[in-house]
C-alpha cells in the first residue's frame, strides 16, 4: 500500500449511503445555497492504512513515496449547516464503512 509523505496528512471518508441520505435531506429541505454533507471524521493516511491492513489480514507492506506538492495537509468538512438546516449528519464511521466495502471488493476480485 502506498503512503505519500509521512502519512500524517488527514482525510475524511464518507460511506455512500450517508452521502445519498444527505442529498435527499438537502433536496427535501428548504435551505438554498452551498451546504457541506461530508463526514467530519478525520483520519491520517497511516491510520487508514492500519485499519485496512487489520480488516483485510494483509501482510501490511507500506511503501512511502514523496508527498505531491499540492497535497493538502488536512481535509475535514464543517457540517454545521447540514446539522442545523437539514437535521443531517453521517451515521456510518470509517471502520464500519470499510467492513462493508472490503467484502464487496473481495467478491468482485474473486469473480475475476
C-alpha positions as CSV (number, residue, x, y, z in Angstrom):
1,X,0.0,0.0,0.0
2,X,1.4,3.4,-1.0
3,X,1.6,6.2,1.6
4,X,2.6,9.6,0.3
5,X,4.8,11.7,2.6
6,X,4.9,10.6,6.2
7,X,1.2,9.7,6.2
8,X,0.2,12.3,8.8
9,X,-1.9,14.2,6.4
10,X,-5.6,13.8,7.2
11,X,-8.7,13.0,5.1
12,X,-12.3,12.4,5.8
13,X,-14.2,9.5,4.3
14,X,-17.9,9.0,3.8
15,X,-19.9,5.9,3.1
16,X,-22.2,6.3,0.1
17,X,-25.5,5.8,2.0
18,X,-24.6,8.8,4.2
19,X,-24.0,10.9,1.1
20,X,-27.3,9.8,-0.5
21,X,-29.2,10.5,2.7
22,X,-27.6,13.9,2.9
23,X,-28.5,14.7,-0.7
24,X,-32.1,13.6,-0.1
25,X,-32.3,15.7,3.0
26,X,-31.0,18.7,1.0
27,X,-33.5,18.1,-1.8
28,X,-36.4,17.7,0.6
29,X,-35.3,20.7,2.7
30,X,-35.8,24.4,2.2
31,X,-32.2,25.5,2.5
32,X,-30.7,27.0,-0.6
33,X,-27.1,27.7,-1.2
34,X,-24.0,25.6,-0.6
35,X,-24.0,23.1,2.3
36,X,-21.4,20.5,3.1
37,X,-22.7,17.0,3.5
38,X,-19.3,15.4,4.1
39,X,-18.1,13.4,7.1
40,X,-16.1,15.3,9.6
41,X,-14.4,12.2,11.0
42,X,-10.7,12.8,10.4
43,X,-8.1,10.2,10.0
44,X,-4.4,10.2,9.0
45,X,-3.5,8.2,6.0
46,X,-1.4,6.0,8.2
47,X,-4.4,5.3,10.4
48,X,-6.4,4.4,7.3
49,X,-3.7,2.0,6.1
50,X,-3.5,0.3,9.5
51,X,-7.3,-0.2,9.6
52,X,-7.3,-1.7,6.1
53,X,-4.4,-4.0,6.9
54,X,-6.2,-5.2,10.1
55,X,-9.5,-5.8,8.3
56,X,-8.0,-7.5,5.3
57,X,-5.4,-9.6,7.1
58,X,-2.9,-8.1,4.6
59,X,0.8,-8.5,5.3
60,X,0.9,-4.8,5.7
61,X,3.7,-3.7,3.4
62,X,3.7,0.1,3.3
63,X,5.6,1.9,0.5
64,X,6.4,5.6,1.2
65,X,6.5,7.9,-1.8
66,X,7.2,11.6,-1.9
67,X,4.3,13.8,-1.0
68,X,2.9,15.7,-4.0
69,X,3.5,19.4,-3.7
70,X,-0.2,20.2,-3.9
71,X,-1.4,17.6,-1.4
72,X,-3.3,19.3,1.4
73,X,-2.2,18.6,4.9
74,X,-5.7,18.4,6.3
75,X,-9.2,17.9,5.0
76,X,-12.1,18.0,7.4
77,X,-15.5,19.3,6.3
78,X,-17.6,21.5,8.5
79,X,-21.1,20.1,8.5
80,X,-22.6,22.7,10.9
81,X,-25.1,23.9,8.3
82,X,-26.2,20.4,7.4
83,X,-26.9,19.7,11.1
84,X,-28.8,23.0,11.6
85,X,-30.8,23.2,8.4
86,X,-31.2,19.5,7.4
87,X,-31.0,17.7,10.7
88,X,-28.5,15.5,9.0
89,X,-25.1,14.1,9.9
90,X,-23.4,10.9,8.8
91,X,-24.2,7.7,10.6
92,X,-21.5,5.3,9.3
93,X,-18.0,5.7,10.6
94,X,-14.8,4.7,8.8
95,X,-14.3,1.3,10.3
96,X,-17.9,0.3,9.7
97,X,-17.8,1.5,6.1
98,X,-14.6,-0.4,5.4
99,X,-16.2,-3.5,7.0
100,X,-18.9,-3.3,4.4
101,X,-16.7,-2.3,1.5
102,X,-13.9,-4.8,1.8
103,X,-16.0,-7.9,1.3
104,X,-17.7,-6.3,-1.7
105,X,-14.4,-5.8,-3.5
106,X,-13.1,-9.2,-2.4
107,X,-16.1,-10.8,-4.1
108,X,-15.6,-8.8,-7.3
109,X,-11.9,-9.8,-7.4
110,X,-12.8,-13.5,-6.8
111,X,-15.1,-13.4,-9.8
112,X,-12.3,-12.2,-12.0
